[in-house]
Amino acid sequence: MRLLLQILKGYWLTLVIIGLYLWAFTIDPGKAGQALARGLDILVSALPIIIAVFGLVGLTQAWISRDRVSQMVGQESGWRGLLLAALCGTILIGPAYIIFPLLMSLHQQGARWAVVATVLAAYTVKIPMIPLEILFLGWKFSLVRGVLTLLLAIPMGLLLEKLMLRRA
């Protein structure tokens, strides 16, 4: 029973998706097959990126010491670490499934929760994407959104850290 609970806890979403596919196959096998084929195509196209990310996470954990991570973005880094997090967040590009494991790895290496949250908040600005944002949404929108996001990224990170530490 305990093993079953562990499986359900770790793989609940996968089990739900499998259940949805089984249900879909009973309703319309043709569309369910199309959906499965599309999903597998996306998985195959994303797999090299996912493998590269996990490789990068492994390299990060092996080559960057906990002391170095703590010094740069840990509790003792103070405002310098938070500003570095905001800067790094704006430079990072790519899908979220790349960023999440990398940030979790950094947290496990000693990065504080405020840094993780600040990177994620600043990640929405994405400096390389600003020209596209301006093209589609206008410079005024892009400027106001970018400035507000960056101004609120650090306070949000600090608040989230306070809530995470209170929970622990």
C-alpha positions in Angstrom: 0.0 0.0 0.0 2.8 2.4 0.9 4.5 1.7 -2.5 1.2 2.5 -4.3 0.9 5.8 -2.4 4.5 6.7 -3.4 3.8 6.0 -7.0 0.6 8.0 -6.9 2.4 10.9 -5.2 5.2 11.0 -7.7 3.4 10.2 -10.9 -0.2 11.4 -10.4 -0.2 13.7 -13.4 1.2 10.9 -15.7 -1.5 8.6 -14.4 -4.2 11.2 -15.0 -3.0 11.7 -18.6 -3.0 7.9 -19.2 -6.5 7.8 -17.8 -7.6 10.6 -20.1 -6.1 8.9 -23.1 -7.8 5.6 -22.2 -11.1 7.6 -22.0 -10.4 9.4 -25.3 -9.8 6.1 -27.0 -13.2 4.8 -25.9 -14.9 8.0 -27.3 -13.0 8.5 -30.6 -10.1 6.2 -31.3 -9.1 8.2 -34.4 -8.8 11.5 -32.6 -7.1 9.9 -29.6 -4.5 8.3 -31.9 -3.9 11.7 -33.5 -3.5 13.3 -30.1 -1.1 10.6 -29.0 1.0 11.0 -32.2 1.2 14.8 -31.8 2.2 14.4 -28.2 4.9 11.9 -29.1 6.2 14.2 -31.8 6.5 17.0 -29.3 8.2 14.7 -26.9 10.7 13.6 -29.5 11.4 17.2 -30.6 11.9 18.3 -26.9 13.9 15.3 -25.8 17.3 16.7 -26.9 16.7 19.9 -25.1 15.5 18.1 -21.9 18.6 15.8 -22.0 20.9 18.8 -22.5 19.2 20.6 -19.5 19.7 17.7 -17.2 23.3 17.4 -18.4 23.8 21.1 -17.6 22.2 20.6 -14.2 24.6 17.7 -13.6 27.6 19.8 -14.6 26.4 22.7 -12.5 26.1 20.5 -9.4 29.5 18.8 -10.1 31.6 21.9 -11.0 30.1 24.7 -9.0 30.7 24.2 -5.3 28.0 24.8 -2.7 30.2 27.4 -1.1 30.5 29.3 -4.4 26.8 29.2 -5.0 26.1 30.3 -1.4 28.6 33.1 -1.8 27.0 34.3 -5.1 23.3 33.8 -4.6 22.9 32.3 -1.0 21.8 34.0 2.2 25.1 35.9 2.6 24.9 37.4 -0.9 22.4 40.0 0.1 21.2 42.5 -2.4 24.1 41.7 -4.8 22.7 38.1 -5.2 19.2 39.4 -5.8 20.4 41.9 -8.4 22.4 39.2 -10.1 19.3 37.0 -10.1 17.2 39.8 -11.7 19.9 40.3 -14.4 20.3 36.6 -15.1 16.5 36.2 -15.3 16.3 38.9 -18.0 19.1 37.3 -20.1 17.8 33.7 -20.0 15.7 32.5 -22.9 14.0 29.3 -23.7 11.1 27.3 -22.4 10.3 27.0 -18.7 11.1 23.3 -18.6 14.7 24.4 -19.0 14.7 27.0 -16.2 12.8 25.0 -13.5 15.3 22.1 -13.1 18.3 24.5 -13.4 16.8 26.7 -10.6 16.0 23.7 -8.4 19.6 22.5 -8.8 20.9 26.0 -7.8 18.6 26.0 -4.8 19.9 22.6 -3.8 23.4 23.9 -4.2 22.6 26.8 -1.7 20.8 29.5 -3.7 18.1 31.2 -1.6 14.4 31.1 -2.4 14.4 34.8 -3.0 16.9 34.4 -5.8 14.9 31.5 -7.4 11.7 33.6 -7.4 13.5 36.8 -8.6 15.0 34.9 -11.5 11.6 33.5 -12.5 9.9 36.9 -12.2 12.7 38.6 -14.2 12.6 35.8 -16.7 9.3 37.1 -18.0 11.1 40.2 -19.3 13.6 38.4 -21.6 15.8 41.1 -23.0 16.3 39.2 -26.3 12.5 39.2 -26.8 11.9 42.9 -26.2 12.0 43.8 -29.9 9.2 41.3 -30.6 7.2 42.5 -27.7 7.5 46.1 -28.9 6.6 45.1 -32.5 3.3 43.4 -31.4 2.3 45.3 -28.2 4.0 48.7 -28.6 7.0 50.3 -26.9 4.9 52.0 -24.1 3.4 48.7 -23.0 6.8 46.9 -23.2 8.5 49.6 -21.2 5.9 49.8 -18.5 5.6 46.1 -18.2 9.4 45.5 -18.1 10.0 48.2 -15.5 7.2 47.1 -13.3 8.2 43.5 -13.5 11.8 44.3 -12.6 10.9 46.6 -9.8 8.6 44.0 -8.3 10.8 40.9 -8.9 13.0 41.4 -5.9 10.2 42.3 -3.4 8.2 39.4 -4.7 11.2 37.1 -4.2 11.8 38.3 -0.7 8.1 37.8 0.2 8.1 34.3 -1.3 11.2 33.4 0.6 9.6 34.6 3.8 6.6 32.5 3.1 8.7 29.4 2.2 10.8 29.7 5.3 7.7 30.1 7.5 6.3 26.9 6.0 9.5 24.9 6.7 
